[in-house]
Amino acid sequence: MSRIRKPLRRLDFVEVTYDGEHWRLLESLRGKAVKIMEALEAERLGQTLVHGSLARGDVNVRSDVDVVIPYPVPSFKVEVALEKAGFQPVDRLLVQATPAHTVKAHIYLDELTTVTFPLVDFTRMEREFYRFGGELELGELKAGRRTPGIDKRLMLIVPTERGHLEASILGREEEAARTVGVSPDIVRQRVRVLLRRDEIGRTGVYLKYRLREGETFEEALRSLASRDPALRRMLQLRLGG
């Protein structure tokens, strides 16, 4: 739902200084994320995280608050935890980017606020996707930490006391990988994807299914897999069945 930001090729680091309004917006968005993460972790759903601009600090008024549970959990437990904390989902989508990708559950609390979790384990590269953009756990978020990450412009964002430093990762992919703590593989993959998106425009996802009232994500996945050989094959490969 965020506005697409095109890759840039600026090689020198530039410092961006945040004003008071920016710091207030960051605090507000992080406060919303903390409430969601606390609700989920209170129900023993394990570690949660936020990623992207919320973790790095370079937010804007259209920044997503995407709380991620980075492993499969029973979807009913997630929904019960949110309901107990007073959150009312406005939409529930099952999404698969390509036939080879993990299927993910997205529970929208509003247009820009989402709880995401996979229905089968992420691959190494899929898990690194979140670290690529920068990620923080609940304790780190509450402590006010910010972390380096790479945005959709392929700019490396390095937090500073006054804001952040930024520079293009193009031509220094391995250095960027070391800075954000990921493998060069995920950096090269994201460079290919985002440069291609810049050339041909945003492409659609393979699967996007809106759940019916009363339907669970697991029920929806079983039903869709019974009719979709590619989806069924991915599940068999991931689950070893």
N, C-alpha and C positions, 0 to 999 in steps of 0.2 A: 504493500500500500504506500510505501515511501516513494518520493520523487526520485527518478533515476539520475544518478550523478555520473557524468562521463569521465573516463580515465584521463589523467593529465600527465604531462611529461616533464614537469619542472624538476630539475635534478638537484638544485641547491636547496638546503633547508631554509624555510621561511618561518619566522615566529608569528603566531596568531595570538593576540592578547584578548582575553575575555573581559567584557564589561559586567557591571553589577546585574543587569538583566539576564545575561547568560548564566552566571553563577546561580541565580535564583531559579531559573528554569531547570538547570541540572539538579539542584536540590529537590525540586518538586517532583521531577520524573523519577529520581532515585527513591524518593519517599514512597511513591506508588509501587515501585518494584519491591521494596523491602516488605511492604504489607502483604503482597502476594506470596513472596518467598517464605515469609514467616508462617503464613497460613498453611502452605504445603509442607514445610519442614516440621511443623507442629504435629502433623498427622503421620509422621515417620515415613515420609516419601523419599527420604534421603537428600542428597546434595542437590541444590538448585543453583542456577547461574544466570547472569545477564551477559549480553555480548554486544559488540558494535559500539556505536557512539555513546551509549549510556555507560559502558565500561571505560572508554577512552576519555570521555568528557566533552567531545566536540558535538554537542547536541544542537538541535534547532527545533522550532515549533512543530515540525512534522516528524520528529524522531519517534521510532517505535519503542515501546516498552515490551520486550519479548523475554519472558521468563522461561528458561529451558530446564527440563529434567532430562539429563543426557543419557538416559537408559530406559528400557521399557518398564512401565508400571501399570497396574490395573487402572483403566481409565475411570472406573466408577469411584475409586479412591480419590483421584484428582478432583473430580466434580463434587464429591461430598466435602472435601477440604475447602474448596472455594465457596461452596454454599454456606458452610458453617461460619466462614469469615465474612459473609454478607455480600459476596460477589455473585452477580447474576450474568451468566454468559448470554451474549447476543447472537452468537453463531458458533457452529462446530463443523469444522472441515477436516476431511481426510485427504492428504495431499502427497503425491509422489512426483518428483521432478522429472525423472526418466524411468523407463522400465527397469533399469539396473539400480536405482536408488532406493534407499529405505523409505517406507511409508511412514509419514508423520501425522500425528494428531495436532490440530490447532484449535484451541478454545479461545474465542475472542470475547474479551470483557468489554471492549469498546473498539472503535475503528483502529486505534493505534496500540492497543494493549492486548497481548496474546500470551497464553501458556502453551508451550510446545513440548512434545515428547515423542520419541520414536515408538513404533509398535513392534519392531524387531531391533536388535542391536545395530548401532551405527558401525560402519566400516571405519578403519583408522582415518582415512581421508575425510569422511563425513564428520567425524568427531573433531578433527583438526580445523574444519571450517570455522567453528566457533572461536577457537584460539587465534586463527588468522585475523579475525576482526577485532580481537581483544575480548577477554572474558573475565568476570569476577564472580566469586562466591558470595554468599550472604554476609559472612563476617567481614570480608574485604570491603564490600559495599557500605556496610554500616560504619566502618572505620574511615570512610571517605577516600579510600585509595582510588587511583586511576592507573590504567595500564596501557602500554603501547599496543597498537593494532593497525591494521591496514583497511582503509575505507574503499568504497565502490569506485572511487576515482583512481584507485591503485596508488594512493598516497599513504606513506607511512606516517602515522600520528604518534608523536612522542610527548606525553604530558610534561608540562613545566609548571612552576608555581603561578605564573601569570596567565597560562593558557596552554598552548602546545606548539611544538615544532612540527613541520610537515615537509615532506619531499617525495617525489616520485620513486617508486621501487623499480621502475623499468631500467634495466641495465645493472641493477644491484639486487637481484632477487635473493641471492644467498645471504647477503648481509641483512636484508629485511627479515628473512626466515630466522636468523639467529636472534635478532632483536625481539621478535614477538614469540620466540620459542616454539616454532613449528618446523616441519621438514620442508626442504626445498620443493618437494613434490607438490604439496598443496599450494605453494606460492605460484609455481609454474602453471598448475591447473587453473587457478583463479585468474591469472593473467590471460590465459587463452580464452576463458569463458567471457571475461569482461571486455576484452578487446574485440572479440567476435560480436558481443552484444552491442558494442559501440558502432560496429560496421553495419550490422543488419537489423538492429533494433531488438527490443525485448521479445523473447520467444515464449510460447506458452509452456505449461507443465503437462506432463503425460496424464496425470490423474488428479482431478479435484472433485471431491464428492461431498455434498452437504448432507449431514446426518438428519434423519427424520426425528421427530419428537419421540423420546423413549428408546431410541436405538443407541446401542453402545458402539464405540469405535471398533471393538473386537468383532461384534456381530456384522458391522458394515464391511470390515476387511474380509471376513469369511465369505460373505455373500458376493463381493466383488471378485474375489479370487476364484470362486466357482465358475465365473463366466469369462475370466480374463486369463488366457494361458501365460502371458508374459508376467503378470503379477504372481500367478501361482508358481511359476518357475523361480522367480526371485525369492519367494518365501521358502521354497524347497531347498534352494541353495543356502540360504541364511540359517535355516533351522535344521538342516541336515536330514530332511525327511524326503 
